[in-house]
Amino acid sequence: MIKRRVFLQQSLSIFALLALSAASWAATASGDTLVMPTKSDRSTREVKNMKLASSVLEENDFIPAKYTCDGADISPALSWDEPPPGTESFALIVDDPDAPRRTFVHWVLYDIPATVRQLSEQIATVKTLSNGGVQGKNDFGNLGYGGPCPPSGTHRYFFKLYALDKKLGLQPGATKNQLEAAMEGHILATAELVGRYQRQR
């Protein structure tokens, strides 16, 4: 008798679970259930490719000395094509993965308005640009752009542009790590331009 009672209780539990699963499936199929995208869904969505260009630099060419510590040490002009729909801002990181010990950061720039398609030559090393963009801190310890200045050999310099679905609202002086953490899950498209440089001694 006890075994029969246990069997009946187990059977009822199974039937209840099956009924709940069926109801949940039906609600989803009928459109009654709204499934919101999770952070994981956003971070794994397709990231589109854009084109980043410079009037003074072709892909994998040597960067003119004017834009390095051997010259005027000013930022080069950059331009890019149309971003995907939903873009609210752009961010830019310039770094050198060939530096000794760790990747060296030369420029951090964010909250560039979505209407902007270019950066002129010699961007001022100020907290906030006239177009609304905000500058972070490079690994020289300064705001804005710091040009290539490799200690030895030829290094590669990666100019990386990000189209984002929001303005980040970071304060001036944010680091590359802080910017990358804030961008997580919000990148719609990326573009990259690589230049090289070796000191002229």
N, C-alpha and C positions, 0 to 999 in steps of 0.2 A: 504493500500500500504506500509506504514511504517512497520507494523507488518510483512508483507511478506518479506521485505528487511532484517529485523533483523533475521528472521527465516533462510533465505538463508545464511546470514553471519555466523550464529552459525553452520549451517550444514556444510559449507565449512571448518570451523575451526576444527570441529570434524573429518571430512574426512582427513584433513591434518595430524592431530595427529595420526590417525589410520595408515595412510600411512608411517609416520616416524617410528612408533613402528614396523610395519611389516618389513620395510627396516632394522632396527636395529637388529631384530630377525634373519632375513635372513643372515645378515653379520656375526653375532655371530655363527650361525649354520654352515656356510660355512668355518669358521676358519679365516675370514678376520680380526676379532676384537681380539686384544690381551689384555686380562684382567690381569693386574699386581696384585700380592698379596699385600694387604695393611698391615700396621703395625698390625691391628687387626687380619688379617688372620694369620700372623706369630705368634702372641702371643697366638692364640688359637689352633695352630696345635698340633698334638699328640706328647707328650714328652715320649720318651722310658725310660725303666728302665735298669739300669746297676747294677753291684754288686761291693760294696766296702768292703774290708776286711783288717784285721790286723793280723799279726803273734802273737800279744800279747793281743788281745782282741776279744772275741766272742760277738755276738749281745746281748745287754742288760746285759753283765757281768760287774763286778766291774773293773775299770781301775787300773792297778798296780800303787802303790804309786810312783814308779820311774818317772812316767810321770805327776806328780802333784806337787803342792807347798810343799807337805810333803816329797818329794824326790828330784831327780835331776832336775825336772821341764823341761824335754826335750820332744820333740814331738815323738809320736810312729810311727813305720813303717806302711805304708799304701800301698795297691795295688788295682788295679781294672782291669776289663775285657775290651774287645774290645769295643770301642765306635761306634756309628752309622756312616755311610759314611757322609762325609761333615764336620766332626769335625775338627776344626782349633785350638782349645785350650781347656784347662780345668781350672776350678776355684774351690776353696775349701773354705768352711766356717765351722768353729767349734763354736758352741754357747751353752749356758745354759739357757733354757726357765724357769727353776725353781728358778732363781736368784731373790732376792727381788726387787720389783718395776718394773723391766724390764728385757728382755732377755740380758744376758751378753755375749759379743763376745770374744772368746779366740784365734781365728786365722782367718786371711783373706789372701788368696793366689790366684793369678790369672795369666793369660797368661802362664800357664804351657803348653809346646809344646804338640801337638797332638800325638807325637810319644812316649811320656812318659807313663808308665804303673804303676809306683810305686814311692813312696817317702821313702827314707831311714830314719832310726831312727836319731833323733837329728839334724833336719834341722837347719842350722845356722840362727841367727836372724839378717840377712843382708837384704838390699833393694832388691837385685837381686840374685837369686840362680845360681849356675853353669849351670843348665839345661835351664836357661832363664826365669824361673818363677819369678814373682814379688810379694813382700809381702806388705800387707796392715797393718793397725794399729788395734790392739786389744783394748778392753775396759780397759786394764791396762795402756793404753797410749803408748804402745811399738810396735815396728815392730815384726812381726813373732808370734810364738806360745807362749802362756801363759797357763800353765796347770790348771786343776781344783783346786779350793781352796774355796769350799763352806763355808759360815759362820756358817751354821747349817744344820743338816739333810742330807738326800741323794738326790743328784741332778742328773739329766740326762744331758748327753753331746752328742750333735748331730754333727757327722762328715758328712758333705753334699758335695758331688762332683757334678759338673755340666760340661757336655760336650757342648761346644758352637760352633756356626758356624762361629766364627770370633775371632781374637785377639782383646782384648778390648783397649789396648794402654793406660790404666790408669797409672798415675805416681805412684811411690812407696808411701806407706802410705795412700792409699785410705781406706775409712771406709766400713763396711758392707753395709750400705745404699747406698753409691756411687757405690759399686760393683753391688748390686741388680738392681739399676737403669740402669746401663750400660748393664747388661745381658738381660734386658727385650726384648722379641721378638727374642732372639738368642739361647735359650736353646733347644738342641736336645735330651738330656737324663740327667737323674739324678740318683744318688746312695746315699745310706744313711747307716750309721753305728752308733748305739747308745750304749754308755757306761755309767756307773753310778759311782758315787764316794761320799764317806762320809769321813770327816776329821778323821785322826788317832790321837786322843788326849787322 
